[in-house]
């Protein structure tokens, strides 16, 4: 299944200067894909069939790219404590939005996979991070 590769390439399709990865250096799409795949290979007890979660934060009226990047980095650092994560800011629609690819397999032994339910349990923290940054989110979408 090419879910990881397809999502990483989709998120990075705009070659935005505002794309970041936690856990891979150098942060090329190929290295990011490799990290996600290697994590699944090395921690087979931590994985589920779904390879990657796709999360989108839409910012509505916020157009402050520095503020959006601060928020997005804080979200990524929160997630990356347990799961590899890659994100990029997109400006190809009416509202600025950040796409996140999150491995469902943790890079830490004995951390359970990132199921839909576990991801949803993070949403109150995501909203708290947004409010701390004075960002009003238009939407959080899990695809």
N, CA, C and O atoms as a GROMACS GRO file, in nm:
protein
  572
    1UNK      N    1   0.085  -0.120   0.000
    1UNK     CA    2   0.000   0.000   0.000
    1UNK      C    3   0.089   0.125   0.000
    1UNK      O    4   0.188   0.132   0.074
    2UNK      N    5   0.054   0.221  -0.082
    2UNK     CA    6   0.134   0.343  -0.096
    2UNK      C    7   0.075   0.461  -0.020
    2UNK      O    8   0.100   0.576  -0.057
    3UNK      N    9  -0.001   0.436   0.085
    3UNK     CA   10  -0.070   0.545   0.157
    3UNK      C   11   0.027   0.650   0.210
    3UNK      O   12   0.001   0.769   0.198
    4UNK      N   13   0.138   0.606   0.268
    4UNK     CA   14   0.235   0.701   0.324
    4UNK      C   15   0.294   0.786   0.212
    4UNK      O   16   0.293   0.909   0.219
    5UNK      N   17   0.346   0.721   0.110
    5UNK     CA   18   0.409   0.793  -0.001
    5UNK      C   19   0.310   0.889  -0.068
    5UNK      O   20   0.345   1.004  -0.097
    6UNK      N   21   0.189   0.841  -0.094
    6UNK     CA   22   0.090   0.926  -0.160
    6UNK      C   23   0.056   1.049  -0.077
    6UNK      O   24   0.047   1.159  -0.131
    7UNK      N   25   0.038   1.031   0.054
    7UNK     CA   26   0.002   1.146   0.138
    7UNK      C   27   0.118   1.244   0.151
    7UNK      O   28   0.098   1.365   0.142
    8UNK      N   29   0.239   1.194   0.171
    8UNK     CA   30   0.356   1.283   0.182
    8UNK      C   31   0.372   1.365   0.053
    8UNK      O   32   0.395   1.485   0.058
    9UNK      N   33   0.359   1.300  -0.060
    9UNK     CA   34   0.372   1.372  -0.188
    9UNK      C   35   0.258   1.471  -0.208
    9UNK      O   36   0.279   1.580  -0.261
   10UNK      N   37   0.138   1.435  -0.166
   10UNK     CA   38   0.025   1.529  -0.178
   10UNK      C   39   0.048   1.652  -0.089
   10UNK      O   40   0.031   1.765  -0.134
   11UNK      N   41   0.086   1.629   0.034
   11UNK     CA   42   0.107   1.742   0.126
   11UNK      C   43   0.221   1.831   0.077
   11UNK      O   44   0.214   1.953   0.090
   12UNK      N   45   0.324   1.771   0.022
   12UNK     CA   46   0.439   1.849  -0.026
   12UNK      C   47   0.430   1.893  -0.170
   12UNK      O   48   0.529   1.941  -0.226
   13UNK      N   49   0.313   1.879  -0.231
   13UNK     CA   50   0.299   1.906  -0.376
   13UNK      C   51   0.326   2.050  -0.414
   13UNK      O   52   0.371   2.077  -0.526
   14UNK      N   53   0.300   2.145  -0.324
   14UNK     CA   54   0.317   2.286  -0.359
   14UNK      C   55   0.461   2.333  -0.342
   14UNK      O   56   0.492   2.447  -0.376
   15UNK      N   57   0.548   2.246  -0.291
   15UNK     CA   58   0.686   2.284  -0.260
   15UNK      C   59   0.690   2.414  -0.180
   15UNK      O   60   0.773   2.502  -0.205
   16UNK      N   61   0.600   2.424  -0.085
   16UNK     CA   62   0.590   2.540   0.002
   16UNK      C   63   0.717   2.553   0.085
   16UNK      O   64   0.773   2.452   0.129
   17UNK      N   65   0.763   2.676   0.107
   17UNK     CA   66   0.877   2.693   0.200
   17UNK      C   67   0.834   2.664   0.344
   17UNK      O   68   0.919   2.655   0.433
   18UNK      N   69   0.705   2.650   0.366
   18UNK     CA   70   0.651   2.626   0.499
   18UNK      C   71   0.613   2.480   0.516
   18UNK      O   72   0.496   2.447   0.538
   19UNK      N   73   0.713   2.392   0.505
   19UNK     CA   74   0.690   2.250   0.530
   19UNK      C   75   0.801   2.200   0.621
   19UNK      O   76   0.917   2.236   0.607
   20UNK      N   77   0.762   2.116   0.715
   20UNK     CA   78   0.854   2.074   0.820
   20UNK      C   79   0.828   1.929   0.855
   20UNK      O   80   0.717   1.878   0.841
   21UNK      N   81   0.933   1.864   0.901
   21UNK     CA   82   0.921   1.726   0.946
   21UNK      C   83   0.994   1.712   1.079
   21UNK      O   84   1.102   1.766   1.098
   22UNK      N   85   0.934   1.640   1.168
   22UNK     CA   86   0.999   1.609   1.294
   22UNK      C   87   1.041   1.463   1.290
   22UNK      O   88   0.959   1.373   1.274
   23UNK      N   89   1.171   1.440   1.305
   23UNK     CA   90   1.222   1.304   1.310
   23UNK      C   91   1.299   1.261   1.187
   23UNK      O   92   1.343   1.146   1.180
   24UNK      N   93   1.316   1.349   1.088
   24UNK     CA   94   1.391   1.311   0.967
   24UNK      C   95   1.485   1.424   0.928
   24UNK      O   96   1.445   1.540   0.919
   25UNK      N   97   1.611   1.389   0.904
   25UNK     CA   98   1.705   1.488   0.852
   25UNK      C   99   1.783   1.422   0.741
   25UNK      O  100   1.831   1.311   0.761
   26UNK      N  101   1.797   1.481   0.632
   26UNK     CA  102   1.740   1.606   0.585
   26UNK      C  103   1.591   1.585   0.553
   26UNK      O  104   1.549   1.475   0.516
   27UNK      N  105   1.514   1.692   0.567
   27UNK     CA  106   1.368   1.677   0.555
   27UNK      C  107   1.319   1.673   0.410
   27UNK      O  108   1.238   1.755   0.368
   28UNK      N  109   1.370   1.575   0.335
   28UNK     CA  110   1.321   1.554   0.198
   28UNK      C  111   1.199   1.462   0.205
   28UNK      O  112   1.182   1.387   0.302
   29UNK      N  113   1.117   1.467   0.104
   29UNK     CA  114   1.000   1.378   0.100
   29UNK      C  115   1.043   1.231   0.110
   29UNK      O  116   0.978   1.151   0.177
   30UNK      N  117   1.153   1.197   0.042
   30UNK     CA  118   1.199   1.058   0.043
   30UNK      C  119   1.243   1.016   0.183
   30UNK      O  120   1.215   0.904   0.225
   31UNK      N  121   1.312   1.104   0.256
   31UNK     CA  122   1.354   1.071   0.393
   31UNK      C  123   1.235   1.059   0.487
   31UNK      O  124   1.232   0.973   0.575
   32UNK      N  125   1.138   1.145   0.466
   32UNK     CA  126   1.018   1.141   0.550
   32UNK      C  127   0.943   1.009   0.528
   32UNK      O  128   0.901   0.943   0.623
   33UNK      N  129   0.926   0.972   0.402
   33UNK     CA  130   0.860   0.846   0.368
   33UNK      C  131   0.938   0.729   0.431
   33UNK      O  132   0.878   0.637   0.486
   34UNK      N  133   1.070   0.734   0.421
   34UNK     CA  134   1.153   0.629   0.478
   34UNK      C  135   1.136   0.619   0.629
   34UNK      O  136   1.126   0.509   0.682
   35UNK      N  137   1.134   0.732   0.699
   35UNK     CA  138   1.116   0.731   0.845
   35UNK      C  139   0.982   0.667   0.881
   35UNK      O  140   0.975   0.582   0.969
   36UNK      N  141   0.875   0.708   0.813
   36UNK     CA  142   0.743   0.651   0.841
   36UNK      C  143   0.745   0.499   0.818
   36UNK      O  144   0.694   0.423   0.901
   37UNK      N  145   0.803   0.456   0.706
   37UNK     CA  146   0.806   0.313   0.675
   37UNK      C  147   0.896   0.236   0.771
   37UNK      O  148   0.861   0.126   0.815
   38UNK      N  149   1.013   0.292   0.803
   38UNK     CA  150   1.105   0.224   0.895
   38UNK      C  151   1.045   0.212   1.035
   38UNK      O  152   1.068   0.112   1.104
   39UNK      N  153   0.970   0.311   1.076
   39UNK     CA  154   0.905   0.304   1.207
   39UNK      C  155   0.809   0.186   1.211
   39UNK      O  156   0.804   0.112   1.309
   40UNK      N  157   0.732   0.168   1.105
   40UNK     CA  158   0.638   0.054   1.098
   40UNK      C  159   0.715  -0.078   1.098
   40UNK      O  160   0.671  -0.176   1.159
   41UNK      N  161   0.828  -0.082   1.029
   41UNK     CA  162   0.906  -0.204   1.019
   41UNK      C  163   0.968  -0.242   1.154
   41UNK      O  164   0.967  -0.359   1.192
   42UNK      N  165   1.021  -0.144   1.226
   42UNK     CA  166   1.094  -0.171   1.350
   42UNK      C  167   1.005  -0.186   1.473
   42UNK      O  168   1.050  -0.238   1.576
   43UNK      N  169   0.881  -0.142   1.465
   43UNK     CA  170   0.789  -0.154   1.578
   43UNK      C  171   0.660  -0.224   1.534
   43UNK      O  172   0.552  -0.164   1.538
   44UNK      N  173   0.670  -0.349   1.491
   44UNK     CA  174   0.552  -0.418   1.437
   44UNK      C  175   0.439  -0.435   1.538
   44UNK      O  176   0.323  -0.444   1.499
   45UNK      N  177   0.471  -0.439   1.667
   45UNK     CA  178   0.365  -0.453   1.768
   45UNK      C  179   0.287  -0.325   1.787
   45UNK      O  180   0.179  -0.327   1.846
   46UNK      N  181   0.340  -0.214   1.739
   46UNK     CA  182   0.276  -0.083   1.756
   46UNK      C  183   0.191  -0.043   1.636
   46UNK      O  184   0.132   0.065   1.637
   47UNK      N  185   0.184  -0.126   1.534
   47UNK     CA  186   0.118  -0.080   1.412
   47UNK      C  187  -0.022  -0.137   1.394
   47UNK      O  188  -0.058  -0.241   1.450
   48UNK      N  189  -0.099  -0.065   1.313
   48UNK     CA  190  -0.233  -0.106   1.271
   48UNK      C  191  -0.236  -0.103   1.119
   48UNK      O  192  -0.140  -0.058   1.056
   49UNK      N  193  -0.344  -0.150   1.060
   49UNK     CA  194  -0.352  -0.153   0.913
   49UNK      C  195  -0.343  -0.013   0.854
   49UNK      O  196  -0.274   0.008   0.754
   50UNK      N  197  -0.411   0.083   0.915
   50UNK     CA  198  -0.403   0.221   0.866
   50UNK      C  199  -0.262   0.272   0.893
   50UNK      O  200  -0.217   0.272   1.008
   51UNK      N  201  -0.193   0.316   0.789
   51UNK     CA  202  -0.052   0.352   0.801
   51UNK      C  203  -0.029   0.496   0.847
   51UNK      O  204   0.070   0.526   0.914
   52UNK      N  205  -0.122   0.584   0.812
   52UNK     CA  206  -0.097   0.726   0.833
   52UNK      C  207  -0.230   0.797   0.856
   52UNK      O  208  -0.332   0.763   0.796
   53UNK      N  209  -0.227   0.897   0.943
   53UNK     CA  210  -0.343   0.984   0.965
   53UNK      C  211  -0.319   1.114   0.888
   53UNK      O  212  -0.207   1.164   0.882
   54UNK      N  213  -0.426   1.167   0.830
   54UNK     CA  214  -0.422   1.293   0.756
   54UNK      C  215  -0.511   1.392   0.830
   54UNK      O  216  -0.632   1.370   0.844
   55UNK      N  217  -0.450   1.499   0.876
   55UNK     CA  218  -0.522   1.599   0.955
   55UNK      C  219  -0.502   1.735   0.890
   55UNK      O  220  -0.392   1.768   0.846
   56UNK      N  221  -0.609   1.814   0.884
   56UNK     CA  222  -0.603   1.948   0.823
   56UNK      C  223  -0.656   2.049   0.923
   56UNK      O  224  -0.765   2.032   0.978
   57UNK      N  225  -0.578   2.154   0.946
   57UNK     CA  226  -0.622   2.267   1.026
   57UNK      C  227  -0.649   2.383   0.930
   57UNK      O  228  -0.558   2.426   0.859
   58UNK      N  229  -0.772   2.432   0.928
   58UNK     CA  230  -0.810   2.544   0.841
   58UNK      C  231  -0.821   2.669   0.927
   58UNK      O  232  -0.879   2.666   1.035
   59UNK      N  233  -0.765   2.780   0.877
   59UNK     CA  234  -0.750   2.900   0.959
   59UNK      C  235  -0.848   3.012   0.932
   59UNK      O  236  -0.839   3.116   0.997
   60UNK      N  237  -0.940   2.995   0.841
   60UNK     CA  238  -1.043   3.096   0.822
   60UNK      C  239  -0.985   3.234   0.795
   60UNK      O  240  -0.919   3.254   0.693
   61UNK      N  241  -1.009   3.327   0.885
   61UNK     CA  242  -0.970   3.467   0.864
   61UNK      C  243  -0.825   3.497   0.900
   61UNK      O  244  -0.778   3.608   0.876
   62UNK      N  245  -0.754   3.403   0.957
   62UNK     CA  246  -0.614   3.426   0.994
   62UNK      C  247  -0.526   3.416   0.871
   62UNK      O  248  -0.526   3.314   0.801
   63UNK      N  249  -0.450   3.522   0.845
   63UNK     CA  250  -0.358   3.524   0.730
   63UNK      C  251  -0.215   3.550   0.773
   63UNK      O  252  -0.128   3.571   0.689
   64UNK      N  253  -0.189   3.547   0.903
   64UNK     CA  254  -0.056   3.571   0.958
   64UNK      C  255   0.024   3.440   0.951
   64UNK      O  256   0.010   3.353   1.037
   65UNK      N  257   0.107   3.429   0.847
   65UNK     CA  258   0.180   3.304   0.824
   65UNK      C  259   0.273   3.272   0.940
   65UNK      O  260   0.287   3.155   0.976
   66UNK      N  261   0.337   3.372   0.999
   66UNK     CA  262   0.426   3.347   1.112
   66UNK      C  263   0.348   3.286   1.229
   66UNK      O  264   0.395   3.193   1.293
   67UNK      N  265   0.230   3.339   1.255
   67UNK     CA  266   0.147   3.288   1.364
   67UNK      C  267   0.098   3.146   1.333
   67UNK      O  268   0.099   3.060   1.421
   68UNK      N  269   0.057   3.123   1.209
   68UNK     CA  270   0.013   2.990   1.168
   68UNK      C  271   0.128   2.890   1.181
   68UNK      O  272   0.108   2.777   1.226
   69UNK      N  273   0.248   2.930   1.141
   69UNK     CA  274   0.363   2.840   1.152
   69UNK      C  275   0.400   2.812   1.297
   69UNK      O  276   0.439   2.701   1.331
   70UNK      N  277   0.388   2.913   1.383
   70UNK     CA  278   0.412   2.891   1.526
   70UNK      C  279   0.314   2.788   1.580
   70UNK      O  280   0.354   2.692   1.646
   71UNK      N  281   0.186   2.808   1.550
   71UNK     CA  282   0.083   2.712   1.592
   71UNK      C  283   0.111   2.573   1.536
   71UNK      O  284   0.108   2.475   1.611
   72UNK      N  285   0.139   2.564   1.407
   72UNK     CA  286   0.161   2.434   1.342
   72UNK      C  287   0.282   2.363   1.401
   72UNK      O  288   0.280   2.242   1.419
   73UNK      N  289   0.388   2.438   1.430
   73UNK     CA  290   0.506   2.378   1.493
   73UNK      C  291   0.474   2.327   1.633
   73UNK      O  292   0.523   2.222   1.673
   74UNK      N  293   0.392   2.400   1.707
   74UNK     CA  294   0.355   2.355   1.840
   74UNK      C  295   0.271   2.226   1.833
   74UNK      O  296   0.289   2.135   1.913
   75UNK      N  297   0.180   2.220   1.736
   75UNK     CA  298   0.102   2.098   1.716
   75UNK      C  299   0.196   1.982   1.680
   75UNK      O  300   0.184   1.873   1.735
   76UNK      N  301   0.288   2.007   1.588
   76UNK     CA  302   0.382   1.903   1.545
   76UNK      C  303   0.469   1.856   1.662
   76UNK      O  304   0.492   1.736   1.676
   77UNK      N  305   0.517   1.947   1.744
   77UNK     CA  306   0.600   1.908   1.859
   77UNK      C  307   0.518   1.825   1.959
   77UNK      O  308   0.570   1.731   2.019
   78UNK      N  309   0.393   1.860   1.976
   78UNK     CA  310   0.304   1.784   2.064
   78UNK      C  311   0.289   1.640   2.013
   78UNK      O  312   0.304   1.545   2.090
   79UNK      N  313   0.260   1.626   1.885
   79UNK     CA  314   0.239   1.494   1.824
   79UNK      C  315   0.370   1.415   1.819
   79UNK      O  316   0.372   1.295   1.846
   80UNK      N  317   0.479   1.484   1.782
   80UNK     CA  318   0.607   1.417   1.760
   80UNK      C  319   0.668   1.358   1.887
   80UNK      O  320   0.765   1.283   1.880
   81UNK      N  321   0.612   1.392   2.002
   81UNK     CA  322   0.659   1.326   2.123
   81UNK      C  323   0.635   1.176   2.117
   81UNK      O  324   0.704   1.098   2.184
   82UNK      N  325   0.536   1.135   2.036
   82UNK     CA  326   0.504   0.993   2.026
   82UNK      C  327   0.503   0.938   1.884
   82UNK      O  328   0.525   0.818   1.864
   83UNK      N  329   0.478   1.024   1.784
   83UNK     CA  330   0.460   0.975   1.647
   83UNK      C  331   0.534   1.065   1.548
   83UNK      O  332   0.534   1.187   1.564
   84UNK      N  333   0.599   1.005   1.446
   84UNK     CA  334   0.658   1.087   1.341
   84UNK      C  335   0.551   1.172   1.272
   84UNK      O  336   0.438   1.127   1.252
   85UNK      N  337   0.588   1.295   1.237
   85UNK     CA  338   0.490   1.388   1.180
   85UNK      C  339   0.557   1.476   1.074
   85UNK      O  340   0.674   1.512   1.086
   86UNK      N  341   0.480   1.508   0.972
   86UNK     CA  342   0.522   1.598   0.864
   86UNK      C  343   0.405   1.691   0.836
   86UNK      O  344   0.290   1.648   0.835
   87UNK      N  345   0.436   1.819   0.812
   87UNK     CA  346   0.327   1.911   0.778
   87UNK      C  347   0.374   2.017   0.681
   87UNK      O  348   0.493   2.046   0.670
   88UNK      N  349   0.276   2.075   0.611
   88UNK     CA  350   0.305   2.184   0.518
   88UNK      C  351   0.184   2.277   0.513
   88UNK      O  352   0.069   2.234   0.519
   89UNK      N  353   0.213   2.405   0.500
   89UNK     CA  354   0.110   2.507   0.485
   89UNK      C  355   0.069   2.513   0.338
   89UNK      O  356   0.154   2.518   0.250
   90UNK      N  357  -0.062   2.513   0.314
   90UNK     CA  358  -0.115   2.526   0.178
   90UNK      C  359  -0.190   2.658   0.166
   90UNK      O  360  -0.260   2.701   0.258
   91UNK      N  361  -0.174   2.721   0.051
   91UNK     CA  362  -0.244   2.846   0.022
   91UNK      C  363  -0.322   2.835  -0.108
   91UNK      O  364  -0.343   2.935  -0.177
   92UNK      N  365  -0.363   2.713  -0.142
   92UNK     CA  366  -0.426   2.686  -0.270
   92UNK      C  367  -0.579   2.686  -0.264
   92UNK      O  368  -0.645   2.633  -0.354
   93UNK      N  369  -0.636   2.743  -0.159
   93UNK     CA  370  -0.780   2.756  -0.150
   93UNK      C  371  -0.814   2.888  -0.081
   93UNK      O  372  -0.724   2.968  -0.053
   94UNK      N  373  -0.941   2.911  -0.056
   94UNK     CA  374  -0.985   3.039   0.003
   94UNK      C  375  -0.920   3.064   0.140
   94UNK      O  376  -0.892   3.179   0.174
   95UNK      N  377  -0.897   2.959   0.217
   95UNK     CA  378  -0.842   2.973   0.351
   95UNK      C  379  -0.706   2.904   0.359
   95UNK      O  380  -0.688   2.794   0.307
   96UNK      N  381  -0.611   2.970   0.425
   96UNK     CA  382  -0.485   2.903   0.454
   96UNK      C  383  -0.516   2.780   0.539
   96UNK      O  384  -0.603   2.784   0.626
   97UNK      N  385  -0.443   2.673   0.514
   97UNK     CA  386  -0.464   2.551   0.590
   97UNK      C  387  -0.335   2.471   0.594
   97UNK      O  388  -0.254   2.476   0.502
   98UNK      N  389  -0.318   2.397   0.703
   98UNK     CA  390  -0.199   2.315   0.721
   98UNK      C  391  -0.239   2.168   0.719
   98UNK      O  392  -0.328   2.125   0.793
   99UNK      N  393  -0.173   2.092   0.632
   99UNK     CA  394  -0.193   1.948   0.623
   99UNK      C  395  -0.087   1.878   0.709
   99UNK      O  396   0.031   1.914   0.705
  100UNK      N  397  -0.129   1.780   0.785
  100UNK     CA  398  -0.038   1.699   0.865
  100UNK      C  399  -0.049   1.554   0.822
  100UNK      O  400  -0.158   1.501   0.803
  101UNK      N  401   0.066   1.489   0.805
  101UNK     CA  402   0.074   1.344   0.791
  101UNK      C  403   0.134   1.294   0.922
  101UNK      O  404   0.242   1.337   0.962
  102UNK      N  405   0.064   1.203   0.988
  102UNK     CA  406   0.108   1.152   1.117
  102UNK      C  407   0.114   1.000   1.107
  102UNK      O  408   0.015   0.935   1.076
  103UNK      N  409   0.230   0.945   1.135
  103UNK     CA  410   0.242   0.799   1.135
  103UNK      C  411   0.150   0.742   1.242
  103UNK      O  412   0.141   0.797   1.352
  104UNK      N  413   0.083   0.634   1.211
  104UNK     CA  414   0.000   0.568   1.312
  104UNK      C  415   0.085   0.479   1.402
  104UNK      O  416   0.036   0.426   1.502
  105UNK      N  417   0.213   0.462   1.367
  105UNK     CA  418   0.304   0.380   1.446
  105UNK      C  419   0.399   0.470   1.523
  105UNK      O  420   0.470   0.553   1.464
  106UNK      N  421   0.401   0.454   1.654
  106UNK     CA  422   0.490   0.533   1.737
  106UNK      C  423   0.634   0.489   1.721
  106UNK      O  424   0.661   0.372   1.692
  107UNK      N  425   0.726   0.582   1.740
  107UNK     CA  426   0.868   0.551   1.739
  107UNK      C  427   0.916   0.513   1.879
  107UNK      O  428   1.036   0.495   1.902
  108UNK      N  429   0.823   0.503   1.973
  108UNK     CA  430   0.855   0.466   2.111
  108UNK      C  431   0.791   0.330   2.139
  108UNK      O  432   0.671   0.313   2.118
  109UNK      N  433   0.870   0.234   2.186
  109UNK     CA  434   0.812   0.102   2.216
  109UNK      C  435   0.697   0.113   2.316
  109UNK      O  436   0.698   0.197   2.406
  110UNK      N  437   0.598   0.027   2.297
  110UNK     CA  438   0.483   0.014   2.387
  110UNK      C  439   0.386   0.133   2.384
  110UNK      O  440   0.296   0.139   2.467
  111UNK      N  441   0.403   0.226   2.291
  111UNK     CA  442   0.303   0.331   2.272
  111UNK      C  443   0.202   0.276   2.172
  111UNK      O  444   0.241   0.233   2.063
  112UNK      N  445   0.074   0.276   2.206
  112UNK     CA  446  -0.025   0.217   2.115
  112UNK      C  447  -0.036   0.295   1.984
  112UNK      O  448   0.000   0.412   1.977
  113UNK      N  449  -0.084   0.228   1.882
  113UNK     CA  450  -0.101   0.294   1.751
  113UNK      C  451  -0.195   0.414   1.760
  113UNK      O  452  -0.280   0.423   1.849
  114UNK      N  453  -0.177   0.505   1.666
  114UNK     CA  454  -0.261   0.625   1.660
  114UNK      C  455  -0.390   0.593   1.584
  114UNK      O  456  -0.401   0.616   1.464
  115UNK      N  457  -0.484   0.540   1.657
  115UNK     CA  458  -0.616   0.510   1.600
  115UNK      C  459  -0.694   0.640   1.583
  115UNK      O  460  -0.653   0.745   1.632
  116UNK      N  461  -0.807   0.631   1.514
  116UNK     CA  462  -0.894   0.749   1.501
  116UNK      C  463  -0.937   0.800   1.638
  116UNK      O  464  -0.940   0.921   1.662
  117UNK      N  465  -0.968   0.708   1.728
  117UNK     CA  466  -1.013   0.747   1.862
  117UNK      C  467  -0.903   0.818   1.939
  117UNK      O  468  -0.928   0.920   2.004
  118UNK      N  469  -0.781   0.766   1.932
  118UNK     CA  470  -0.669   0.830   2.003
  118UNK      C  471  -0.642   0.968   1.944
  118UNK      O  472  -0.616   1.063   2.018
  119UNK      N  473  -0.646   0.980   1.811
  119UNK     CA  474  -0.624   1.110   1.748
  119UNK      C  475  -0.730   1.210   1.795
  119UNK      O  476  -0.697   1.324   1.828
  120UNK      N  477  -0.855   1.168   1.799
  120UNK     CA  478  -0.962   1.257   1.844
  120UNK      C  479  -0.944   1.298   1.991
  120UNK      O  480  -0.988   1.406   2.030
  121UNK      N  481  -0.880   1.213   2.070
  121UNK     CA  482  -0.856   1.249   2.210
  121UNK      C  483  -0.758   1.366   2.222
  121UNK      O  484  -0.752   1.431   2.326
  122UNK      N  485  -0.680   1.392   2.117
  122UNK     CA  486  -0.586   1.505   2.116
  122UNK      C  487  -0.655   1.638   2.083
  122UNK      O  488  -0.599   1.744   2.110
  123UNK      N  489  -0.775   1.634   2.024
  123UNK     CA  490  -0.839   1.756   1.975
  123UNK      C  491  -0.854   1.865   2.082
  123UNK      O  492  -0.828   1.981   2.051
  124UNK      N  493  -0.894   1.834   2.206
  124UNK     CA  494  -0.901   1.942   2.306
  124UNK      C  495  -0.766   2.012   2.327
  124UNK      O  496  -0.761   2.133   2.349
  125UNK      N  497  -0.658   1.935   2.320
  125UNK     CA  498  -0.525   1.997   2.333
  125UNK      C  499  -0.493   2.083   2.210
  125UNK      O  500  -0.434   2.190   2.224
  126UNK      N  501  -0.533   2.038   2.092
  126UNK     CA  502  -0.513   2.119   1.971
  126UNK      C  503  -0.586   2.252   1.984
  126UNK      O  504  -0.531   2.358   1.951
  127UNK      N  505  -0.709   2.248   2.032
  127UNK     CA  506  -0.788   2.371   2.049
  127UNK      C  507  -0.725   2.461   2.153
  127UNK      O  508  -0.721   2.583   2.136
  128UNK      N  509  -0.674   2.402   2.260
  128UNK     CA  510  -0.606   2.481   2.364
  128UNK      C  511  -0.483   2.552   2.305
  128UNK      O  512  -0.458   2.669   2.334
  129UNK      N  513  -0.405   2.480   2.225
  129UNK     CA  514  -0.287   2.539   2.160
  129UNK      C  515  -0.329   2.653   2.069
  129UNK      O  516  -0.263   2.757   2.066
  130UNK      N  517  -0.437   2.636   1.995
  130UNK     CA  518  -0.488   2.742   1.907
  130UNK      C  519  -0.526   2.865   1.990
  130UNK      O  520  -0.487   2.977   1.957
  131UNK      N  521  -0.602   2.844   2.096
  131UNK     CA  522  -0.646   2.957   2.180
  131UNK      C  523  -0.529   3.028   2.246
  131UNK      O  524  -0.529   3.150   2.258
  132UNK      N  525  -0.428   2.952   2.288
  132UNK     CA  526  -0.308   3.011   2.347
  132UNK      C  527  -0.238   3.103   2.247
  132UNK      O  528  -0.179   3.204   2.285
  133UNK      N  529  -0.246   3.068   2.119
  133UNK     CA  530  -0.185   3.149   2.013
  133UNK      C  531  -0.281   3.253   1.955
  133UNK      O  532  -0.248   3.321   1.858
  134UNK      N  533  -0.400   3.264   2.015
  134UNK     CA  534  -0.502   3.358   1.968
  134UNK      C  535  -0.542   3.331   1.824
  134UNK      O  536  -0.564   3.423   1.745
  135UNK      N  537  -0.552   3.202   1.791
  135UNK     CA  538  -0.597   3.158   1.659
  135UNK      C  539  -0.736   3.099   1.673
  135UNK      O  540  -0.761   3.015   1.760
  136UNK      N  541  -0.826   3.144   1.589
  136UNK     CA  542  -0.958   3.085   1.582
  136UNK      C  543  -0.958   2.992   1.461
  136UNK      O  544  -0.948   3.036   1.347
  137UNK      N  545  -0.968   2.864   1.488
  137UNK     CA  546  -0.967   2.765   1.381
  137UNK      C  547  -1.101   2.763   1.310
  137UNK      O  548  -1.206   2.762   1.374
  138UNK      N  549  -1.096   2.762   1.177
  138UNK     CA  550  -1.219   2.744   1.101
  138UNK      C  551  -1.265   2.600   1.112
  138UNK      O  552  -1.385   2.572   1.124
  139UNK      N  553  -1.169   2.508   1.110
  139UNK     CA  554  -1.205   2.366   1.114
  139UNK      C  555  -1.081   2.281   1.141
  139UNK      O  556  -0.968   2.320   1.111
  140UNK      N  557  -1.104   2.163   1.199
  140UNK     CA  558  -1.005   2.056   1.206
  140UNK      C  559  -1.068   1.937   1.136
  140UNK      O  560  -1.175   1.890   1.176
  141UNK      N  561  -1.003   1.890   1.031
  141UNK     CA  562  -1.059   1.784   0.949
  141UNK      C  563  -0.965   1.664   0.954
  141UNK      O  564  -0.845   1.676   0.931
  142UNK      N  565  -1.021   1.548   0.983
  142UNK     CA  566  -0.945   1.423   0.973
  142UNK      C  567  -0.991   1.351   0.849
  142UNK      O  568  -1.110   1.319   0.835
  143UNK      N  569  -0.900   1.324   0.759
  143UNK     CA  570  -0.935   1.255   0.633
  143UNK      C  571  -0.896   1.110   0.641
  143UNK      O  572  -0.917   1.036   0.545
   0.00000   0.00000   0.00000
